[in-house]
């Protein structure tokens, strides 16, 4: 990463810093209340449906508190009856802290593993599951048992779930009634980038509790916290798994009829960059298409094929007018964005270029003096009557992106 002062106080500076490490890992997680499950509420046994759960949190037979909207279904929506029965059985087993379950005779071992993984991705609240292992063959049922172990007690999990629910609702309460879905998604993205530290170690980093309460998360914690916030806001979304050298997890959302990718963990600035600019937010992976996401990762189609993401209309750079097709357009965006920063007090803006050559040209031509010794950035500063400092950071140069700092 190189930061160069374009103009302003003092002499030109060049800073070098190592690229950020993205600590990625997946773990076990998920849970949902299904139709017809008997629950206990205020000491009274009642029969509830899934629609009832959407209205308020409930308690399962085990005493487990089930918050609303902690389920993000996608792959399981296409399950046939035998797969859905296995899915419901796994959820019921984990929700009731049972030590084992039988793999149904109607399902293959391969399909059952797929069910287990689907539950992990879709059921956001079962982060308390420690492990699942193939047990002994049961001669009576002619099927294998699956053994489950748990990290926490029911009381501990209930406390964590209620804290998570409260933290999420506090975030939701900050939304304005007239916000568009784009603005809500950006608010959630920005909140998690600024308030949740990327961490590889910790008991809770793979969970929504880790992200929303403990404020530390791996990719799975970010993805599930973001999905939960989308669910609470009525925004259709799913969780995607893939590979970036290690297992990885991120989100897809449906916006204005089209699907887009969002990767919160990879929009965290590098540590050196974050230390210098702690309030910096990156948007490289905010509402991007398949072409961008597949630059450095492969999508896992094992559970299901995610929807195609081909639209660019709501991509951050396109929607915000921060995408340049030629050098003249780049100069106009830089001047307009600097003016906006001066007027609003914001310090940063990001600019994406149509090609790597255009990005390199801008880096070169922006500060190159003409015959009279005046550069393009000098002319912009003069027109703005700006007395401060403008610099750029080429941390994302390989992705045709420059970060500008106005201070």
C-alpha positions as CSV (number, residue, x, y, z in Angstrom):
1,X,0.0,0.0,0.0
2,X,1.3,3.4,-0.9
3,X,-0.1,6.7,0.2
4,X,0.9,9.8,-1.6
5,X,0.1,13.4,-0.6
6,X,-1.2,15.1,-3.7
7,X,-1.4,18.6,-2.3
8,X,-1.6,20.6,1.0
9,X,0.4,21.0,4.1
10,X,4.0,19.9,4.2
11,X,6.0,17.9,1.6
12,X,5.0,14.8,-0.3
13,X,5.0,11.6,1.8
14,X,5.1,8.0,0.9
15,X,4.1,5.3,3.3
16,X,4.5,1.6,2.9
17,X,2.5,-1.0,4.7
18,X,2.0,-4.7,4.4
19,X,-1.3,-6.0,2.9
20,X,-3.9,-7.0,5.3
21,X,-4.4,-10.6,6.2
22,X,-8.0,-11.9,5.9
23,X,-8.5,-14.5,8.6
24,X,-11.1,-16.8,7.4
25,X,-12.7,-19.9,9.0
26,X,-16.0,-21.7,9.1
27,X,-17.7,-23.3,12.1
28,X,-21.0,-24.8,13.2
29,X,-24.1,-22.7,13.6
30,X,-28.0,-22.3,13.1
31,X,-31.7,-22.8,14.3
32,X,-35.4,-22.2,13.5
33,X,-38.8,-22.9,15.2
34,X,-40.9,-25.1,12.9
35,X,-44.6,-25.6,12.6
36,X,-46.3,-27.7,15.3
37,X,-43.5,-27.6,17.9
38,X,-44.8,-27.4,21.4
39,X,-43.3,-24.5,23.3
40,X,-43.6,-23.2,26.8
41,X,-44.4,-19.6,27.4
42,X,-45.1,-18.1,30.8
43,X,-45.6,-21.6,32.2
44,X,-48.3,-22.5,29.7
45,X,-47.8,-25.1,27.1
46,X,-49.0,-23.9,23.7
47,X,-48.9,-25.0,20.1
48,X,-47.3,-22.4,17.8
49,X,-46.6,-22.1,14.1
50,X,-43.7,-20.5,12.2
51,X,-45.7,-17.3,11.7
52,X,-46.1,-17.0,15.5
53,X,-42.3,-17.1,15.9
54,X,-42.0,-14.3,13.4
55,X,-44.0,-12.1,15.8
56,X,-42.0,-12.7,19.0
57,X,-39.3,-14.9,20.6
58,X,-40.4,-18.2,22.0
59,X,-39.1,-21.0,24.2
60,X,-38.6,-24.6,23.0
61,X,-39.3,-27.7,25.1
62,X,-35.7,-27.6,26.3
63,X,-36.2,-24.1,27.6
64,X,-34.1,-22.7,24.7
65,X,-35.1,-19.1,23.8
66,X,-35.8,-18.8,20.0
67,X,-35.4,-15.2,18.7
68,X,-37.4,-14.2,15.6
69,X,-35.7,-14.0,12.2
70,X,-32.6,-16.0,13.1
71,X,-33.2,-18.2,10.0
72,X,-32.0,-17.5,6.5
73,X,-33.2,-20.3,4.2
74,X,-32.2,-20.7,0.6
75,X,-30.7,-24.2,-0.2
76,X,-33.4,-26.0,1.9
77,X,-36.2,-24.4,0.0
78,X,-35.7,-26.9,-2.8
79,X,-35.5,-29.9,-0.6
80,X,-37.8,-32.9,-1.3
81,X,-39.8,-34.4,1.6
82,X,-37.1,-36.9,2.7
83,X,-34.4,-34.1,2.8
84,X,-36.8,-31.7,4.6
85,X,-37.6,-34.4,7.2
86,X,-33.9,-34.9,7.9
87,X,-33.4,-31.2,8.1
88,X,-36.2,-30.7,10.6
89,X,-34.9,-33.7,12.6
90,X,-31.4,-32.1,12.9
91,X,-32.8,-28.7,13.9
92,X,-35.0,-30.3,16.5
93,X,-32.1,-32.4,17.9
94,X,-29.8,-29.5,18.3
95,X,-32.5,-27.1,19.5
96,X,-33.3,-29.6,22.3
97,X,-29.6,-30.3,23.2
98,X,-30.0,-34.0,22.4
99,X,-26.8,-36.0,22.3
100,X,-27.5,-38.0,19.2
101,X,-29.9,-38.6,16.3
102,X,-30.4,-41.3,13.7
103,X,-29.6,-40.8,10.1
104,X,-32.9,-41.6,8.4
105,X,-33.1,-44.8,6.3
106,X,-34.5,-42.8,3.4
107,X,-31.5,-40.6,2.9
108,X,-27.9,-41.3,1.8
109,X,-24.9,-40.5,3.9
110,X,-23.9,-37.9,1.2
111,X,-27.3,-36.2,1.4
112,X,-27.3,-36.3,5.2
113,X,-23.9,-34.5,5.3
114,X,-25.4,-31.9,2.9
115,X,-28.3,-31.4,5.3
116,X,-26.0,-30.9,8.2
117,X,-24.1,-28.3,6.3
118,X,-27.3,-26.6,5.2
119,X,-28.4,-26.4,8.8
120,X,-25.1,-24.8,9.7
121,X,-25.5,-22.1,7.1
122,X,-29.2,-21.4,7.4
123,X,-29.9,-21.7,11.1
124,X,-28.1,-18.7,12.6
125,X,-28.7,-19.3,16.3
126,X,-27.2,-22.8,16.7
127,X,-23.7,-21.5,17.3
128,X,-23.6,-23.4,20.5
129,X,-23.1,-26.7,18.7
130,X,-19.6,-28.0,19.5
131,X,-19.2,-30.9,17.1
132,X,-21.1,-33.6,15.2
133,X,-19.6,-37.0,14.5
134,X,-20.7,-40.3,12.9
135,X,-21.5,-42.7,15.7
136,X,-22.1,-46.5,15.7
137,X,-24.4,-48.4,13.3
138,X,-27.7,-49.2,15.0
139,X,-28.8,-52.7,14.2
140,X,-32.3,-52.1,15.3
141,X,-32.9,-49.1,13.0
142,X,-30.3,-50.2,10.5
143,X,-28.9,-46.7,10.4
144,X,-26.0,-44.8,11.8
145,X,-26.3,-42.5,14.8
146,X,-24.9,-38.9,14.7
147,X,-23.5,-37.7,18.0
148,X,-23.7,-34.1,18.9
149,X,-21.8,-32.2,21.6
150,X,-22.5,-28.6,22.8
151,X,-20.3,-25.7,23.9
152,X,-22.7,-24.1,26.4
153,X,-25.6,-24.9,28.7
154,X,-29.2,-23.9,27.8
155,X,-29.1,-21.0,30.3
156,X,-25.8,-19.8,28.9
157,X,-27.2,-19.9,25.4
158,X,-30.4,-18.1,26.3
159,X,-28.4,-15.3,27.8
160,X,-26.3,-15.0,24.7
161,X,-29.2,-15.1,22.4
162,X,-31.1,-12.4,24.2
163,X,-28.0,-10.2,24.2
164,X,-27.6,-10.8,20.5
165,X,-31.2,-10.0,19.8
166,X,-31.0,-6.8,21.9
167,X,-27.8,-5.7,20.1
168,X,-29.4,-6.3,16.7
169,X,-32.5,-4.4,17.7
170,X,-30.4,-1.4,18.8
171,X,-28.8,-1.3,15.4
172,X,-32.2,-1.6,13.7
173,X,-33.5,1.3,15.8
174,X,-31.0,3.6,14.2
175,X,-32.6,3.2,10.8
176,X,-34.8,6.0,9.4
177,X,-38.3,5.2,8.2
178,X,-37.6,6.6,4.8
179,X,-34.4,4.7,4.2
180,X,-34.2,2.6,1.0
181,X,-33.0,-1.0,1.1
182,X,-29.7,0.2,-0.4
183,X,-29.3,2.6,2.4
184,X,-30.1,0.0,5.0
185,X,-27.6,-2.4,3.6
186,X,-24.9,0.3,3.5
187,X,-25.7,1.2,7.1
188,X,-25.4,-2.5,8.2
189,X,-22.2,-2.9,6.2
190,X,-20.7,0.3,7.6
191,X,-21.7,-0.5,11.2
192,X,-20.0,-4.0,11.1
193,X,-16.9,-2.7,9.4
194,X,-16.4,0.1,12.0
195,X,-17.6,-1.7,15.1
196,X,-16.5,-5.3,14.7
197,X,-12.9,-6.3,14.8
198,X,-11.6,-9.0,12.5
199,X,-10.3,-11.8,14.7
200,X,-9.1,-15.3,14.1
201,X,-9.1,-16.5,17.7
202,X,-11.8,-16.4,20.3
203,X,-14.7,-18.6,21.6
204,X,-17.4,-16.7,19.7
205,X,-15.8,-15.3,16.5
206,X,-17.7,-17.7,14.3
207,X,-21.1,-16.6,15.6
208,X,-23.6,-13.7,15.5
209,X,-23.0,-13.3,19.2
210,X,-19.3,-12.8,18.6
211,X,-20.0,-10.1,16.0
212,X,-22.9,-8.2,17.6
213,X,-22.1,-8.6,21.3
214,X,-18.4,-9.4,21.7
215,X,-17.6,-7.3,18.6
216,X,-15.0,-9.7,17.2
217,X,-15.7,-12.0,14.3
218,X,-14.4,-14.3,11.6
219,X,-16.0,-14.3,8.1
220,X,-18.8,-16.6,9.4
221,X,-19.6,-14.2,12.3
222,X,-19.8,-11.2,9.9
223,X,-21.9,-13.1,7.4
224,X,-24.4,-14.4,9.9
225,X,-24.7,-11.1,11.8
226,X,-25.3,-9.3,8.4
227,X,-27.9,-11.9,7.4
228,X,-29.7,-11.5,10.7
229,X,-29.9,-7.7,10.3
230,X,-31.2,-8.2,6.7
231,X,-33.9,-10.6,8.0
232,X,-35.0,-8.1,10.6
233,X,-35.4,-5.5,7.8
234,X,-37.2,-7.8,5.4
235,X,-34.4,-7.9,2.8
236,X,-34.1,-11.2,1.0
237,X,-30.6,-12.6,1.4
238,X,-28.6,-15.8,1.6
239,X,-25.2,-17.0,3.0
240,X,-22.6,-18.2,0.5
241,X,-19.7,-20.4,1.1
242,X,-16.5,-20.6,-0.9
243,X,-12.8,-20.8,-1.0
244,X,-10.1,-18.1,-1.0
245,X,-7.1,-20.3,0.0
246,X,-9.1,-21.2,3.1
247,X,-12.8,-21.8,3.6
248,X,-14.8,-18.6,3.4
249,X,-18.3,-17.3,4.0
250,X,-20.1,-14.1,2.8
251,X,-23.6,-12.8,1.8
252,X,-25.8,-12.3,-1.2
253,X,-28.8,-9.9,-1.2
254,X,-31.6,-9.3,-3.5
255,X,-32.0,-5.6,-4.3
256,X,-34.4,-4.2,-6.9
257,X,-35.0,-7.7,-8.3
258,X,-31.3,-8.5,-8.8
259,X,-28.8,-10.5,-6.7
260,X,-25.5,-9.0,-5.4
261,X,-22.6,-10.2,-3.3
262,X,-21.5,-8.4,-0.1
263,X,-18.4,-9.4,1.8
264,X,-18.0,-7.6,5.1
265,X,-14.8,-9.3,6.3
266,X,-13.0,-8.4,3.1
267,X,-14.1,-4.7,3.3
268,X,-12.1,-4.4,6.6
269,X,-9.0,-2.1,5.9
270,X,-5.5,-3.6,6.4
271,X,-4.2,-3.2,10.0
272,X,-1.7,-0.5,9.0
273,X,-4.3,1.4,7.2
274,X,-6.9,1.0,10.0
275,X,-4.3,2.2,12.5
276,X,-3.7,5.4,10.6
277,X,-7.4,5.9,9.5
278,X,-9.6,4.1,12.1
279,X,-12.8,5.4,10.6
280,X,-12.1,4.3,7.0
281,X,-14.6,2.1,5.4
282,X,-13.9,0.1,2.2
283,X,-16.5,-0.8,-0.5
284,X,-14.6,-3.1,-2.8
285,X,-17.1,-5.9,-2.0
286,X,-20.3,-4.0,-1.4
287,X,-23.0,-5.1,-3.9
288,X,-20.8,-6.6,-6.5
289,X,-21.5,-9.1,-9.3
290,X,-20.1,-12.6,-9.9
291,X,-17.2,-11.3,-12.0
292,X,-15.8,-9.2,-9.1
293,X,-16.3,-11.9,-6.4
294,X,-14.7,-14.6,-8.6
295,X,-11.5,-12.6,-9.0
296,X,-10.1,-14.1,-5.9
297,X,-12.4,-16.8,-4.7
298,X,-14.4,-19.8,-5.9
299,X,-18.1,-20.2,-5.0
300,X,-19.1,-23.5,-3.4
301,X,-22.0,-25.1,-5.2
302,X,-22.1,-28.1,-2.9
303,X,-25.3,-27.1,-1.0
304,X,-26.9,-25.4,-3.9
305,X,-26.0,-23.1,-6.8
306,X,-26.4,-19.5,-5.6
307,X,-28.4,-17.2,-7.8
308,X,-26.6,-15.4,-10.7
309,X,-25.3,-12.0,-9.8
310,X,-24.9,-10.2,-13.1
311,X,-26.3,-6.7,-12.5
312,X,-24.2,-3.7,-11.8
313,X,-26.8,-1.0,-11.3
314,X,-26.7,-1.0,-7.5
315,X,-23.0,-1.6,-7.2
316,X,-21.5,0.9,-4.8
317,X,-19.2,2.7,-7.3
318,X,-21.9,2.8,-10.0
319,X,-24.7,3.9,-7.8
320,X,-22.7,6.5,-5.9
321,X,-21.1,7.9,-9.1
322,X,-17.6,6.8,-8.2
323,X,-16.8,4.9,-11.4
324,X,-14.7,6.5,-14.1
325,X,-14.6,5.4,-17.7
326,X,-11.9,7.9,-18.8
327,X,-9.4,10.4,-17.4
328,X,-11.7,13.4,-17.9
329,X,-14.5,11.6,-16.0
330,X,-12.0,10.7,-13.2
331,X,-11.0,14.3,-12.8
332,X,-14.6,15.4,-12.5
333,X,-15.4,12.7,-9.9
334,X,-12.3,13.6,-7.9
335,X,-13.3,17.3,-7.9
336,X,-16.9,16.7,-7.1
337,X,-16.1,14.2,-4.4
338,X,-13.5,16.5,-2.8
339,X,-16.1,19.3,-2.8
340,X,-18.6,17.0,-1.1
341,X,-16.0,16.0,1.5
342,X,-15.2,19.7,2.3
343,X,-18.9,20.5,2.6
344,X,-19.9,17.5,4.7
345,X,-16.7,17.0,6.7
346,X,-16.2,13.5,5.4
347,X,-12.6,12.5,5.0
348,X,-12.6,9.7,2.4
349,X,-13.9,8.6,-0.9
350,X,-13.1,5.7,-3.2
351,X,-12.8,5.8,-7.0
352,X,-12.9,2.8,-9.3
353,X,-11.6,2.9,-12.8
354,X,-12.8,1.1,-16.0
355,X,-9.3,-0.4,-16.5
356,X,-6.0,-0.8,-14.8
357,X,-4.4,1.4,-17.4
358,X,-6.8,4.2,-16.6
359,X,-6.0,3.8,-12.9
360,X,-2.3,4.0,-13.5
361,X,-2.8,7.0,-15.9
362,X,-4.7,8.9,-13.2
363,X,-2.0,8.2,-10.6
364,X,0.6,9.6,-13.0
365,X,-1.3,12.4,-14.7
366,X,-3.0,13.8,-11.7
367,X,0.3,15.1,-10.2
368,X,2.3,15.7,-13.4
369,X,2.9,19.5,-13.9
370,X,2.3,21.0,-17.3
371,X,4.6,23.5,-19.0
372,X,3.6,26.2,-16.5
373,X,4.4,23.9,-13.6
374,X,0.7,23.3,-12.6
375,X,-0.8,19.8,-12.2
376,X,-4.4,18.8,-12.6
377,X,-4.7,18.3,-8.8
378,X,-3.4,21.8,-8.3
379,X,-6.1,23.2,-10.5
380,X,-8.8,21.2,-8.6
381,X,-7.5,22.6,-5.3
382,X,-7.4,26.1,-6.6
383,X,-11.0,25.9,-7.9
384,X,-12.1,24.5,-4.5
385,X,-10.1,27.2,-2.6
386,X,-9.0,24.3,-0.4
387,X,-6.3,24.9,2.3
388,X,-6.0,21.4,3.6
389,X,-4.4,18.2,2.2
390,X,-5.5,15.7,-0.4
391,X,-3.8,12.4,-0.7
392,X,-4.5,9.0,-2.3
393,X,-3.9,5.4,-1.1
394,X,-3.3,2.7,-3.7
395,X,-4.1,-0.2,-1.4
396,X,-6.7,-1.5,-4.0
397,X,-4.8,-0.5,-7.1
398,X,-4.7,-4.1,-8.3
399,X,-8.5,-3.9,-8.4
400,X,-8.5,-0.5,-10.2
401,X,-9.5,1.4,-7.0
402,X,-7.9,4.4,-5.3
403,X,-8.8,5.7,-1.9
404,X,-8.7,9.5,-1.5
405,X,-8.2,11.3,1.9
406,X,-9.3,14.9,2.3
407,X,-8.2,16.5,5.5
